Amino acid sequence: MVSPRSIRIVFMGTAAFAVPSLEALLREGYPVVGVVSQPPRYAGRSRRLTPPPVMDAATGLGLPVLTPERLRASESVASLADLRPELIVVAAYGQILPQSLLSLPPRGCLNVHGSLLPRWRGASPIQAAILAGDDVTGVTIMQMDAGMDTGPVLVRRSTPITDEDSAPELEKRLSTMGAKLLVDALPSYLDGLLAPVPQDESLATYAPIIKKSDGLIDWSRSAVEIWRASRAYKPWPGSYSYWNGRLVKIISCWPAGTAGVIASPGTVVAVAPGREAGVVTGAGVLRLLEVAMEGGRPMSIGDFLVGHRDFIGSRLS
């Protein structure tokens, strides 16, 4: 068996999904000799320069942190080479590693990915699984190559997607699963007991980068599709529409039937007299549970209707 303390590991991650994997490596006694994260970005209404979750966690743990803007720059590769990594572990880093980095550690590069590869390669696998209505998803530990999540698979672990799962809940569950799967698999991998299995390219699907505009609701789509999007796009970009020229956020909702409803998509209708409302879609009614006007606090649809009596019968655009 290979002693954990004999393997110099560089960890690369940016998003919150990656933090449990970093913490798990340290708990198991692996020497993480450096952490690579994307640099701080301006965020929030105040546009304050904010470190990403992995950088914040690594700093708190007293680990050296590198934040190169571009991995492909020769100085970035040289900085990582100075750490003399024997293994690189990557989770939700946000950039494709160049071949010069992939070839650097003698033990290779492993990736903790939030889907059951080859399904949902790419930047937003958790959101894509919810949007598609998948019944199950999971995490994959794979050997990295120069492609986008195309390397051979070492191990997978699955979990069901429930109707109550939105992106934050599912991400938290998968990040914990991924961390445990990583440290469970590492001893066998380092001892050469895990055979990498090439991915079946015929089964590959891709999860693109999410844009702010993706949150704008198209009411001609079905109630089920819009409901899935409302769960996938929490907390960003959210699901939103426009009412009387003002942005209204759909915080939570539920697909309902169409019995007795004859109206064009986008029309707000009463679901229960005086207390509830829904929106007609291309197929079914989307029952609204919690909404918020832009800049306002979220409130139940019942409370919202008290102050906005002209909402029912109006049209969302």
Secondary structure by P-SEA (a helix, b strand, c coil): ccccccbbbbbbbccccaaaaaaaaaaacccccbbbbcccccccccccccccaaaaaaaaabbbbbbbcccccaaaaaaaaaacccbbbbcccccccccccccccccbbbbbccccccccccccaaaaaaaacccccbbbbbbbccccccccccbbbbbbbcccccaaaaaaaaaaaaaaaaaaaaaaaaaccbbbbbcccccbbbbcccccccccccccccaaaaaaaaaaacccccbbbbcccbbbbbcbbbbbbbccccccccbbbbccccccbbbbcccbbbbbcbbbccccccccaaaaaaacccccccccc
